[in-house]
Amino acid sequence: MPPALVTVQTIKAEELLLSAQKLLPAGAFLGPLLDDHYAVINYEWLEKKFLPSYRVAVGTVQDVASREAEGSDCDNYGMFLRQMVGLAGIVGRSAEPAAAQVVVFQAKAFSGVPITRERHAVGLFLTDRGWMVLEPQNAVELVPFDRYANRRSIQYITFH
């Protein structure tokens, strides 16, 4: 069970949409927002509470998952990360967390994942320190969006 989400504020879906649209390069798209309000995530909680819990959970999944199957690749880990944050929101009795799965073209190495020249999924969080990106397969490196190596090759962002 993840730790209860700690938020700094709640924003309207329209505000989240406008903020996320600014991250998109030409030709990329943003999936629909299903809720009216979203919780901006406390960065300290994300880094100090959630990520250690997530690392344990993802390690457990990796111990039992087949490394040969497409059922245990980056998009599955991205969904797992998104669902763990969503569960933290339920436990914390908050609005839906402002967290998304992002699909990029992996043109540059990031957080231990080499250049693949294929689609790759990462996690995206709106925090009180701005947008942050995380590699869901190892959760080692939480970086500001403007320092994310593949930010210019985003294909789409989905919050659900």
C-alpha positions in Angstrom: 0.0 0.0 0.0 1.5 3.4 -1.0 1.7 6.2 1.6 -1.3 8.7 1.6 -0.9 11.4 -1.0 0.1 14.8 0.3 -1.0 17.7 -1.9 -0.3 21.4 -1.9 -3.5 22.5 -3.7 -6.3 21.4 -6.0 -6.5 22.8 -9.6 -9.3 22.7 -12.1 -9.1 20.3 -15.0 -8.9 23.3 -17.4 -5.8 24.6 -15.6 -4.1 21.2 -15.7 -5.0 20.9 -19.4 -3.5 24.3 -20.2 -0.3 23.5 -18.2 0.1 20.1 -19.8 -0.5 21.4 -23.4 2.5 23.7 -23.0 4.7 20.6 -22.6 3.7 19.2 -26.0 5.8 19.5 -29.1 4.0 20.0 -32.5 2.0 17.0 -33.5 1.7 15.5 -30.1 -1.6 15.1 -28.3 -3.1 15.1 -24.8 -5.6 12.5 -23.6 -8.8 13.6 -22.1 -9.2 14.6 -18.4 -12.0 12.8 -16.8 -12.2 14.6 -13.4 -13.2 18.2 -12.6 -10.3 18.8 -10.2 -6.7 17.5 -9.7 -4.3 17.4 -6.8 -1.0 19.1 -7.2 1.5 16.8 -5.6 3.8 17.8 -2.8 7.4 17.3 -4.1 8.8 16.3 -0.7 6.2 13.6 -0.3 6.8 12.3 -3.9 10.6 12.1 -3.4 10.8 11.0 0.3 7.7 8.9 0.9 6.2 7.7 -2.4 9.3 6.9 -4.4 10.8 4.6 -1.8 7.5 2.8 -1.5 7.2 2.5 -5.3 10.7 1.2 -5.7 9.9 -1.7 -3.3 6.7 -2.4 -5.2 8.3 -2.3 -8.6 11.1 -4.5 -7.4 8.6 -7.1 -6.3 6.9 -7.0 -9.7 10.2 -7.3 -11.4 11.1 -10.3 -9.3 8.0 -12.2 -10.6 7.6 -10.8 -14.1 9.0 -12.4 -17.2 11.6 -10.2 -18.8 10.8 -11.7 -22.2 7.2 -10.8 -22.5 5.7 -7.6 -23.8 3.4 -7.7 -20.8 6.3 -6.4 -18.6 7.6 -3.6 -20.6 7.7 0.2 -20.1 4.0 0.9 -20.8 3.1 -1.7 -18.2 5.4 -0.1 -15.6 4.1 3.3 -16.6 0.6 2.2 -15.9 1.7 0.6 -12.6 3.3 3.8 -11.5 0.2 5.8 -12.5 -2.1 3.4 -10.6 0.1 3.5 -7.5 -0.1 7.3 -7.4 -3.9 7.0 -7.9 -4.1 4.6 -5.0 -2.1 7.0 -2.9 -4.7 9.6 -3.7 -7.5 7.3 -2.6 -5.6 6.5 0.6 -5.0 10.2 1.1 -8.7 11.1 0.3 -7.6 13.7 -2.2 -8.6 14.7 -5.6 -7.2 12.7 -8.5 -3.4 13.2 -8.5 -2.0 15.3 -11.3 0.0 12.4 -12.7 0.2 11.0 -16.2 1.8 8.5 -18.4 3.9 10.0 -21.3 4.8 8.2 -24.5 8.0 9.5 -26.1 10.3 8.4 -28.9 13.4 7.2 -27.0 15.9 9.1 -29.0 18.2 9.8 -26.0 19.2 7.7 -23.0 17.4 8.5 -19.7 17.7 7.0 -16.2 19.4 3.8 -17.2 17.3 3.2 -20.3 19.4 3.4 -23.5 18.6 4.9 -26.8 16.0 2.5 -28.4 14.6 4.6 -31.2 11.2 3.2 -30.2 8.3 4.4 -28.2 8.9 4.5 -24.5 6.6 5.3 -21.5 7.6 7.5 -18.5 5.8 9.0 -15.6 4.9 12.7 -15.3 3.8 14.6 -12.1 2.7 18.1 -11.5 4.2 19.1 -8.2 4.7 22.3 -6.2 8.1 22.5 -7.9 6.7 22.1 -11.4 6.4 19.2 -13.8 8.7 16.2 -13.0 9.5 13.1 -15.0 10.3 9.6 -13.7 11.5 6.4 -15.4 8.9 3.9 -14.1 11.0 0.8 -14.5 13.6 1.8 -11.9 12.3 5.1 -10.3 15.9 6.2 -9.8 15.9 9.7 -11.3 13.2 12.2 -10.7 14.0 15.2 -13.0 12.4 18.5 -13.8 10.6 18.4 -17.2 12.9 20.9 -18.7 15.9 18.6 -18.0 14.2 15.5 -19.4 16.3 14.2 -22.3 13.3 13.1 -24.5 10.9 16.0 -23.9 11.0 17.1 -27.5 9.9 13.7 -28.7 6.7 13.4 -26.7 4.0 11.7 -28.7 1.2 11.8 -26.2 0.3 12.4 -22.5 -2.6 10.5 -20.9 -3.8 11.2 -17.3 -5.9 8.0 -17.2 
